C-alpha cells in the first residue's frame, strides 16, 4: 500500500512538473523538449532527487511515447507517398550516411578505441532522432510544410537502415561468426520487407478492419494494433518505431483522421515521459570528462546534418527557406543513438563510449529543437547582411608632393 501511494505521488509530480514546464515553454514560444530532458537529469541517477518506485513505469511509458510519435507521423502520409519519396530520396539517404557516420568513426579512431567502437560511434552520430523530430515538427506546426516529406523520407531511410545495422553491430560486439551474423541479418531484412509490403498492398483492408463509428472502439483497435506490430517488429530485430510508422502509413481516410484526433493527447503525454526517461538514465557526473570531444563531435555533425537536409530538399525542388528548415530539423539525435551506445556499454568494449555518446546526444537533443526553429531565420539574416555589404572602395592614389614645394626656399 505504501509503495502504491509513493508511485502515485512520484508519477503525479512528474506529470504536473511536465505540464508546468510545457506551459513555461509555450509562453516563450519554444519547444519544451530541452526542459523535459533537464527534468529527467534532475530526477535521475546522481540527480537532485532520484526516483524510486515509478522508474519502471516511466520506462514503459517512454517506449509507448516513441511508438505513438511515429504512429502519428505515419498518419500524415499514405503508402503511395512513402514509396514515391523513398524512390526519389534514396540518394539523400546515402549522402546522409556518408556525411554523418564518418565523423563518429573518425573520432573513435582518433581516441584509439579500435574499429568495432568506430562502427558503433558511427551509428550514434548517423541516426537522427525520429521521436524528437516528430515532436518538433508538431510543436512548430510544420507537418504540412513542403519540406516535411523530405525530412520524413530521410528518417524512414535511417530507421529502415537500422534493420541492417543493428544485427551487424550486435554480431560484431558479440564476436559472432559469419554464419550466425548472416542469419540474424536475413531475418531482420525479411521482417522489415514483410511489414512494408503489408502496409503498402493491404492498407485499404487494414483501414476497413480498423474503422468504427464508436471513438472508444476505434481508439482501442488502433492503439492495440500499433503496439502489437511495434512489439513484433522489435522482437524480429526491426525497430519498433518503423513498425508503428508503417501502421500509420497503412491507415488512411476517415480512419486516419479519427485516430489522429483521438491519439493526440496520449501522444503528448507519453512523448513527454519519453524525454524525461532519457534524462533519468544519465548520471550528470559522467558528462564533464567527455564533454570536450562530445561538443566537438556535436558541432561537426550538426553542420553535416544541416548540409544533408539542405541538399536533399534542394533535390526535391524546395525553396531556399525550406532547405534551411529541413537541415535544421534533422540535427537532433536521440533514442537510436542511445540504443546503439547501450549495446556497446553492455559488451564492455570501451568504458568511455557510453558517457561520450550520452553527452553527445544530450547536446544535440537540446540543440536540435533550437536549430529547427532558428536555422532558417538566421541563414536569411546572414544572407541579407552579405548582400547589403557595400563593395570595397577603390584604393586612393598615393599623395605626391606639390612641384612648388620642392623648390621652396626657407
C-alpha positions as CSV (number, residue, x, y, z in Angstrom):
1,X,0.0,0.0,0.0
2,X,2.8,2.4,0.9
3,X,4.7,1.6,-2.4
4,X,1.4,2.2,-4.4
5,X,1.0,5.6,-2.7
6,X,4.6,6.6,-3.4
7,X,4.2,5.6,-7.0
8,X,1.1,7.8,-7.4
9,X,3.0,10.7,-5.7
10,X,6.1,10.4,-7.8
11,X,4.3,9.9,-11.1
12,X,1.8,12.6,-10.3
13,X,4.7,15.0,-9.5
14,X,6.4,14.1,-12.8
15,X,3.2,14.8,-14.9
16,X,2.5,18.0,-13.0
17,X,6.0,19.2,-13.4
18,X,5.9,18.4,-17.2
19,X,2.7,20.4,-17.5
20,X,4.2,23.4,-15.8
21,X,7.4,23.2,-17.9
22,X,5.3,22.9,-21.1
23,X,3.3,25.9,-20.1
24,X,6.5,27.9,-19.5
25,X,7.9,26.9,-22.9
26,X,4.7,27.8,-24.6
27,X,4.7,31.3,-23.1
28,X,8.1,31.9,-24.7
29,X,7.2,30.1,-27.9
30,X,9.9,27.4,-27.9
31,X,9.8,23.6,-27.8
32,X,9.6,22.1,-24.2
33,X,11.8,19.1,-25.1
34,X,15.1,20.6,-23.6
35,X,13.2,21.3,-20.4
36,X,11.8,17.8,-20.2
37,X,15.4,16.4,-20.6
38,X,16.7,18.6,-17.9
39,X,13.9,17.5,-15.6
40,X,15.0,13.9,-16.3
41,X,18.6,14.8,-15.3
42,X,17.4,16.3,-12.1
43,X,15.4,13.2,-11.0
44,X,17.7,10.5,-12.4
45,X,20.9,8.8,-11.3
46,X,23.1,11.3,-9.5
47,X,20.5,14.0,-9.7
48,X,18.9,16.1,-7.1
49,X,16.1,13.8,-6.2
50,X,16.3,10.3,-7.7
51,X,13.1,8.5,-8.3
52,X,12.3,5.1,-6.8
53,X,9.0,3.3,-7.3
54,X,7.9,4.9,-10.6
55,X,11.0,4.4,-12.7
56,X,9.9,1.1,-14.2
57,X,6.5,2.5,-15.2
58,X,8.3,5.6,-16.7
59,X,10.5,3.2,-18.8
60,X,7.4,1.5,-20.3
61,X,5.7,4.9,-20.9
62,X,8.8,6.1,-22.7
63,X,8.7,3.1,-25.2
64,X,5.0,3.8,-25.8
65,X,5.8,7.5,-26.3
66,X,8.2,6.7,-29.2
67,X,5.7,4.4,-30.8
68,X,2.9,6.9,-30.6
69,X,5.2,9.7,-32.0
70,X,6.0,7.6,-35.1
71,X,2.4,6.4,-35.5
72,X,1.1,9.9,-35.6
73,X,3.7,10.9,-38.1
74,X,2.8,8.0,-40.3
75,X,-0.9,9.0,-40.2
76,X,0.0,12.2,-42.1
77,X,1.0,10.3,-45.3
78,X,-0.3,7.5,-47.5
79,X,1.6,4.4,-48.6
80,X,1.9,5.8,-52.2
81,X,3.6,8.9,-50.7
82,X,6.0,6.7,-48.8
83,X,7.0,4.6,-51.9
84,X,7.4,7.7,-54.1
85,X,9.5,9.5,-51.5
86,X,11.8,6.5,-50.9
87,X,12.3,6.1,-54.7
88,X,13.3,9.7,-55.1
89,X,15.2,10.3,-51.9
90,X,17.4,7.2,-51.6
91,X,20.4,9.3,-52.8
92,X,19.8,11.6,-49.8
93,X,20.0,8.5,-47.6
94,X,23.4,7.7,-49.0
95,X,24.6,11.2,-48.5
96,X,23.2,11.3,-45.0
97,X,25.1,8.1,-44.1
98,X,28.4,9.3,-45.5
99,X,28.3,12.8,-44.0
100,X,27.2,11.8,-40.6
101,X,28.6,8.4,-39.9
102,X,32.2,9.2,-40.9
103,X,32.8,11.8,-38.2
104,X,31.8,9.4,-35.5
105,X,34.1,6.7,-36.8
106,X,36.9,9.1,-37.2
107,X,36.5,10.3,-33.6
108,X,36.6,6.8,-32.2
109,X,39.8,6.0,-34.2
110,X,41.4,9.3,-33.1
111,X,40.7,8.3,-29.5
112,X,42.3,4.9,-30.0
113,X,39.2,2.9,-29.4
114,X,39.6,0.5,-32.3
115,X,37.5,-0.5,-35.4
116,X,34.5,-2.0,-33.5
117,X,34.0,1.1,-31.4
118,X,34.3,3.1,-34.6
119,X,31.4,1.3,-36.2
120,X,29.4,1.8,-33.0
121,X,30.1,5.6,-32.8
122,X,29.4,5.9,-36.5
123,X,25.9,4.7,-35.8
124,X,25.5,7.1,-32.9
125,X,26.3,10.1,-35.0
126,X,24.5,8.9,-38.1
127,X,20.9,8.4,-36.9
128,X,18.7,11.4,-36.2
129,X,16.0,11.1,-33.5
130,X,12.7,10.3,-35.1
131,X,10.9,10.9,-31.8
132,X,12.4,14.3,-31.1
133,X,12.0,15.4,-34.7
134,X,8.4,14.2,-34.9
135,X,7.6,16.2,-31.7
136,X,9.4,19.3,-33.0
137,X,7.5,19.2,-36.3
138,X,4.2,19.1,-34.4
139,X,5.2,21.8,-32.0
140,X,6.3,24.2,-34.8
141,X,3.2,23.4,-36.9
142,X,5.3,22.1,-39.9
143,X,3.7,18.7,-40.6
144,X,2.1,20.2,-43.7
145,X,5.2,22.0,-45.0
146,X,6.6,21.1,-48.4
147,X,10.0,20.1,-46.9
148,X,8.4,17.7,-44.3
149,X,8.1,14.7,-46.8
150,X,11.9,15.1,-47.4
151,X,12.6,15.0,-43.7
152,X,10.3,12.1,-43.3
153,X,12.0,10.2,-46.2
154,X,15.4,10.6,-44.6
155,X,14.1,9.5,-41.2
156,X,12.4,6.4,-42.7
157,X,15.6,5.5,-44.6
158,X,17.6,5.8,-41.4
159,X,15.1,3.7,-39.4
160,X,15.0,1.0,-42.2
161,X,18.8,1.1,-42.3
162,X,18.7,0.1,-38.6
163,X,17.2,-3.2,-39.6
164,X,20.5,-3.9,-41.3
165,X,22.9,-2.0,-39.0
166,X,21.7,-3.3,-35.6
167,X,22.2,-7.0,-36.4
168,X,25.6,-6.3,-37.8
169,X,26.7,-4.3,-34.8
170,X,25.3,-6.9,-32.4
171,X,27.3,-9.6,-34.2
172,X,30.4,-7.5,-34.1
173,X,30.1,-6.8,-30.4
174,X,29.4,-10.5,-29.6
175,X,32.2,-11.7,-31.8
176,X,29.8,-13.9,-33.7
177,X,30.9,-15.8,-36.7
178,X,29.9,-15.0,-40.3
179,X,27.2,-17.7,-40.5
180,X,25.4,-16.6,-37.3
181,X,25.6,-12.9,-38.3
182,X,24.2,-13.6,-41.7
183,X,21.2,-15.5,-40.4
184,X,20.3,-12.6,-38.0
185,X,20.7,-10.1,-40.8
186,X,18.5,-12.1,-43.2
187,X,15.7,-12.4,-40.6
188,X,15.8,-8.7,-39.9
189,X,15.6,-7.8,-43.6
190,X,12.8,-10.2,-44.3
191,X,10.8,-8.9,-41.4
192,X,11.2,-5.3,-42.5
193,X,10.3,-6.1,-46.1
194,X,7.2,-8.1,-44.9
195,X,5.9,-5.2,-42.8
196,X,6.5,-2.7,-45.7
197,X,4.6,-4.9,-48.2
198,X,1.7,-5.4,-45.9
199,X,1.4,-1.7,-45.3
200,X,1.6,-0.8,-49.0
201,X,-0.5,-3.5,-50.6
202,X,-3.1,-4.2,-47.9
203,X,-3.6,-0.7,-46.4
204,X,-7.2,-0.4,-47.5
205,X,-8.2,-3.7,-46.0
206,X,-6.5,-2.7,-42.7
207,X,-8.3,0.6,-42.7
208,X,-11.6,-1.2,-43.3
209,X,-10.9,-3.6,-40.4
210,X,-10.0,-0.8,-38.0
211,X,-12.8,1.6,-39.0
212,X,-15.5,2.2,-36.4
213,X,-18.1,4.9,-35.7
214,X,-17.5,4.5,-31.9
215,X,-14.5,6.6,-30.8
216,X,-13.8,4.2,-27.9
217,X,-13.6,1.1,-30.2
218,X,-11.5,3.0,-32.8
219,X,-9.0,4.1,-30.1
220,X,-8.6,0.6,-28.6
221,X,-8.2,-1.1,-32.0
222,X,-5.7,1.4,-33.4
223,X,-3.7,1.6,-30.2
224,X,-3.7,-2.2,-29.8
225,X,-2.7,-2.9,-33.4
226,X,0.1,-0.3,-33.2
227,X,1.6,-1.7,-30.0
228,X,1.3,-5.3,-31.4
229,X,3.0,-4.6,-34.7
230,X,5.7,-2.5,-32.9
231,X,6.4,-5.3,-30.5
232,X,6.6,-7.9,-33.2
233,X,8.9,-5.7,-35.2
234,X,11.2,-5.2,-32.3
235,X,11.2,-8.9,-31.5
236,X,12.4,-9.6,-35.0
237,X,15.3,-7.1,-34.7
238,X,13.4,-4.4,-36.6
239,X,12.8,-1.0,-35.0
240,X,9.5,-0.7,-33.1
241,X,9.4,2.8,-34.5
242,X,9.4,1.5,-38.0
243,X,6.5,-0.8,-37.3
244,X,4.5,1.9,-35.7
245,X,5.2,4.3,-38.6
246,X,4.1,1.7,-41.1
247,X,0.9,1.1,-39.2
248,X,0.2,4.9,-39.6
249,X,1.0,4.7,-43.3
250,X,-1.4,1.8,-43.7
251,X,-4.3,3.7,-42.3
252,X,-6.0,6.3,-44.5
253,X,-9.1,8.4,-45.0
254,X,-11.5,8.9,-42.2
255,X,-9.9,6.3,-40.1
256,X,-6.5,8.1,-40.1
257,X,-8.2,11.5,-39.3
258,X,-10.3,10.0,-36.4
259,X,-7.3,8.1,-35.0
260,X,-5.2,11.3,-35.1
261,X,-7.7,13.3,-33.1
262,X,-8.2,10.5,-30.5
263,X,-4.5,9.7,-30.0
264,X,-3.1,13.3,-29.9
265,X,-3.5,13.7,-26.2
266,X,-1.9,10.3,-25.5
267,X,1.0,11.1,-27.8
268,X,1.7,14.3,-26.0
269,X,1.6,12.6,-22.6
270,X,3.8,9.6,-23.4
271,X,6.2,11.7,-25.6
272,X,6.9,13.9,-22.6
273,X,7.5,10.8,-20.5
274,X,10.0,9.5,-23.1
275,X,12.1,12.6,-22.9
276,X,12.1,12.5,-19.1
277,X,13.2,8.9,-19.2
278,X,16.1,9.7,-21.4
279,X,17.4,12.1,-18.8
280,X,16.7,9.8,-15.9
281,X,19.4,7.3,-17.1
282,X,22.2,9.9,-17.4
283,X,24.5,10.5,-14.5
284,X,25.5,14.2,-14.6
285,X,28.9,13.3,-13.0
286,X,29.9,11.2,-16.1
287,X,29.5,14.1,-18.5
288,X,32.3,16.6,-17.7
289,X,35.3,14.2,-18.6
290,X,34.0,13.6,-22.1
291,X,32.3,17.0,-22.7
292,X,35.0,18.4,-25.0
293,X,35.2,15.6,-27.6
294,X,31.4,15.3,-27.4
295,X,31.0,19.0,-28.1
296,X,33.4,18.9,-31.0
297,X,31.5,15.9,-32.5
298,X,28.2,17.6,-31.9
299,X,29.3,20.8,-33.7
300,X,30.7,18.9,-36.7
301,X,27.7,16.6,-37.1
302,X,25.2,19.4,-36.6
303,X,26.7,21.1,-39.6
304,X,26.7,17.8,-41.7
305,X,23.1,17.2,-40.8
306,X,22.1,20.7,-41.9
307,X,24.1,20.2,-45.1
308,X,22.3,16.8,-45.7
309,X,18.8,18.3,-45.2
310,X,19.6,21.4,-47.4
311,X,20.9,19.2,-50.2
312,X,18.1,16.7,-50.0
313,X,15.4,19.4,-50.0
314,X,17.2,21.1,-52.9
315,X,16.9,17.9,-55.0
316,X,13.1,17.9,-54.3
317,X,12.8,21.5,-55.6
318,X,12.1,23.1,-52.2
319,X,12.7,26.8,-51.8
320,X,15.8,28.1,-50.0
321,X,13.9,28.7,-46.8
322,X,12.5,25.2,-46.8
323,X,16.0,23.8,-47.4
324,X,17.4,25.5,-44.3
325,X,14.3,24.4,-42.3
326,X,14.9,20.8,-43.4
327,X,18.5,20.9,-42.5
328,X,18.0,22.4,-39.1
329,X,15.2,19.9,-38.2
330,X,17.4,16.9,-38.8
331,X,20.1,17.9,-36.2
332,X,18.6,16.2,-33.1
333,X,19.9,12.7,-32.1
334,X,18.1,10.6,-29.5
335,X,16.6,7.1,-29.0
336,X,18.5,5.1,-31.6
337,X,21.8,6.7,-30.6
338,X,21.3,5.6,-27.0
339,X,20.2,2.1,-28.0
340,X,23.4,1.7,-30.1
341,X,25.6,3.1,-27.3
342,X,23.9,0.8,-24.8
343,X,24.8,-2.3,-26.8
344,X,28.4,-1.2,-26.7
345,X,28.4,-0.5,-23.0
346,X,26.9,-3.9,-22.3
347,X,29.6,-5.6,-24.3
348,X,32.3,-3.6,-22.4
349,X,34.4,-2.7,-25.5
350,X,35.2,0.8,-24.3
351,X,34.2,2.3,-20.9
352,X,34.2,5.9,-22.1
353,X,32.0,5.3,-25.1
354,X,28.8,5.3,-23.1
355,X,29.4,8.7,-21.4
356,X,30.6,10.2,-24.6
357,X,27.5,9.1,-26.5
358,X,25.3,10.3,-23.7
359,X,26.9,13.7,-23.6
360,X,26.8,14.0,-27.4
361,X,23.1,13.1,-27.6
362,X,22.2,15.4,-24.7
363,X,23.9,18.3,-26.5
364,X,22.1,17.6,-29.8
365,X,18.8,16.8,-28.3
366,X,18.8,20.2,-26.7
367,X,20.3,21.9,-29.7
368,X,18.1,20.1,-32.2
369,X,14.8,22.0,-31.4
370,X,16.7,25.3,-31.4
371,X,18.3,24.6,-34.9
372,X,14.9,23.5,-36.2
373,X,13.4,26.9,-35.2
374,X,16.3,29.3,-35.8
375,X,18.4,27.9,-38.7
376,X,16.2,29.4,-41.4
377,X,15.8,32.9,-40.0
378,X,19.5,33.0,-39.1
379,X,20.5,32.0,-42.6
380,X,18.2,34.6,-44.0
381,X,19.7,37.3,-41.9
382,X,23.2,36.3,-42.8
383,X,22.3,36.2,-46.5
384,X,20.7,39.6,-46.3
385,X,23.7,41.0,-44.5
386,X,26.1,39.7,-47.1
387,X,24.0,41.2,-49.9
388,X,23.8,44.6,-48.3
389,X,27.5,44.7,-47.5
390,X,28.9,47.6,-49.6
391,X,31.6,46.9,-52.1
392,X,35.1,47.9,-51.0
393,X,36.1,51.4,-52.1
394,X,38.8,51.7,-54.8
395,X,42.2,52.5,-53.3
396,X,43.1,56.2,-53.1
397,X,46.1,57.4,-55.1
398,X,49.2,57.9,-53.1
399,X,50.0,61.5,-52.1
400,X,52.8,63.2,-54.1
401,X,54.5,66.4,-53.1
402,X,53.5,69.5,-55.0
403,X,56.1,70.8,-57.5
404,X,56.2,74.2,-55.8
405,X,57.2,72.7,-52.6
406,X,60.4,71.1,-54.0
407,X,62.0,74.4,-54.9
408,X,60.7,76.5,-51.9
409,X,63.3,78.3,-50.0
410,X,63.4,78.5,-46.3
